[in-house]
Amino acid sequence: MLFRFVVETLCQISKSDFQEPVMKSIISGLHLKFAEKTWNETFQLVRRCMDKPKDESKPCQPLARSLERLQEVVTVSSMNTMRSRLEMIAKQQGMGFHITEATCYLTADLFYLEVVLLPCGGAKEVKVAPHGGFPVPSESLLQPLRSKHFAEFSGKLAGLYTQYNIPGDNESKLKLFASLQCLGKDLQQISHLQRLPKDSDPQADMINNGRIGCLIAGKEDSPMKIQFFIPPTDGMKTSDLQMTDTEMVVQAAQVTVGASDVTHMLQMASVIPQPPQLDAHGYPVFLTLSEAPHEALPACFLLKLQPAIPMMLSFVKKLSHITDVAIPDVDLQWAPLPKLLMRRSRANSNGETLDEQDIIFTVPLPGGVMHSYILPGDAWEVPALRGTVVDSVPFTHPARVPALLDLLRHQCAINTLLRSCITSQCAGTDSACDLHFEVLPESETSFSVTFHRPDADSLAVLLVNVSGLHQITCTLFGAGIGDASLDEYLSTVMKRFMSIPVTLRTLYSKLEKITPAPLSPSRPATTEAENDHSAPSSTAVNDTNGALTTLSQSAAVPECSFSVSGSSVDKSELSELLPEINTSPAVNPYPFDPVGVYSHWMTNSGQLSELI
């Protein structure tokens, strides 16, 4: 009789979704009718009945939810109430639960949690034991329990369960778990190899330049993680730029395993011979999987990206080419790269759109200067420039990891530059911006920024080639602009700050200082145009990707030409800006088919009239 009333009452509470007036009425009625019964007795009665349902395939969900909600509002002040709370959390995670005197065990296939309780209901100790291993104390799980922050504890337990949630039957799980441990040991060996530093900041140098980034070794209560990209943090800070959307997020990847529709050979021992032998690039010489103990399993290793990375189609194909493992495209949704970056920036849904495609972003800079940037939707809709958000990268051999990380860094560099002019602040009809810029794609790894020159009534174009994380070059085009040292200076600024607005502000300050002067011989095309105004001339412009494009220049070039004051950028100024950066020409490690440059600026007559 008591149980039936309790069940009916709890189900009513669940159906009412705990509306306060209804809940108070039902709880009061229950309390008055069974005042001599304690809540603990009621909980125990309900749990006993839930453990033996009439139909095990259909558990009483309303009853379970009601019990969970009741336990959430009951103060944990005894060992029994703490046991009840831990049991509920274990069942929510799909784990088993057992009790031995003052110790609770939360169990899964490949690990278990050992929680030692105090008589008052507090937690004395929490240990994690992997399969076949000894229990190890876990401070990260102990603190939430001691503070009675059960939601935080449940979240950490969910992450731990995911870490050990290896697909397959019991035999396959054990083999995959052993294979993952072998992979981790090989990655640690690679990370310990000596190399020359490239950055003055040791932590940033390890993350951005390490063979496998900054490796955080896995523990019993935390997975192995690789940090492989972080934007520059020296010099001008994000707070100085007032760019609230550009967060200094460290890009990382969790190393784990995942199920696969295809059987792959995975290592069951180290594939690095001892002692390690290094190749010409400083990497260890690896054994092939056929030369080392291995198992054929329906799974593969995974780099779970944290956060996921928007990647262009060509980069996704290169990932598969490096690993020989196809990236499943079932759930991939393709869209222009800027749109993917907009979605991942905060509060991007408030943007004002033009023709439902173009969004104008405003970027505030120090000194009250306001830039506006537009990324035309039509220009970025080219199929080759469409991208998708990649959340995991499959692979089967540790030798593939360095090349994968280099490619991911390359995409992160492109994304960081484009994100620097994509903010949550969008220009409205009453927005007053000092300078306006148009960002257009030129190839898969290059884009251009068109703007009005401060020194002349004409346009100029800054071409940005991103051949890799440390291989970024800037080339300035415009009537009468012909100073190679300025290009070198802008490239250095771009590499240091990884920001389009900062680089363009620097460029504007340089252009404002220019004075009429003889044209530098480094740009012969403009000189030819000055000598012969009646006939257009052609200039061959070779971008860093090897795309050779002929530019036909209009005859309407002004009589006078300009160069930067002093005819060149001071080399000492360049070296002081960033002495550790190598400004030598970059080589693209990922060649692809040539893409025409500046085709959207050409008129029907073949003239580059927009630049004049």
Salt bridges, closest charged atoms under 4 A:
GLU8 OE2 - ARG4 NE 3.72
ASP17 OD1 - ARG69 NH1 3.12
GLU20 OE2 - LYS24 NZ 3.22
ASP51 OD1 - LYS91 NZ 3.37
GLU87 OE1 - ARG47 NE 3.60
GLU87 OE2 - LYS91 NZ 3.38
ASP109 OD2 - LYS173 NZ 2.56
GLU125 OE2 - LYS127 NZ 3.96
GLU152 OE1 - HIS149 ND1 3.81
GLU171 OE2 - LYS175 NZ 3.35
ASP205 OD2 - ARG195 NH2 2.81
ASP234 OD2 - ARG496 NE 3.68
GLU247 OE2 - ARG346 NH1 3.34
GLU295 OE1 - LYS175 NZ 3.66
GLU381 OE2 - LYS339 NZ 3.85
GLU381 OE1 - ARG386 NH1 2.95
ASP406 OD1 - ARG409 NH1 3.10
GLU442 OE2 - HIS600 NE2 3.24
ASP455 OD2 - ARG453 NH2 2.59
ASP457 OD1 - HIS452 NE2 3.10
ASP487 OD2 - ARG523 NH2 2.86
GLU488 OE1 - LYS571 NZ 2.86
GLU559 OE2 - HIS533 ND1 3.78
GLU573 OE2 - LYS510 NZ 3.21
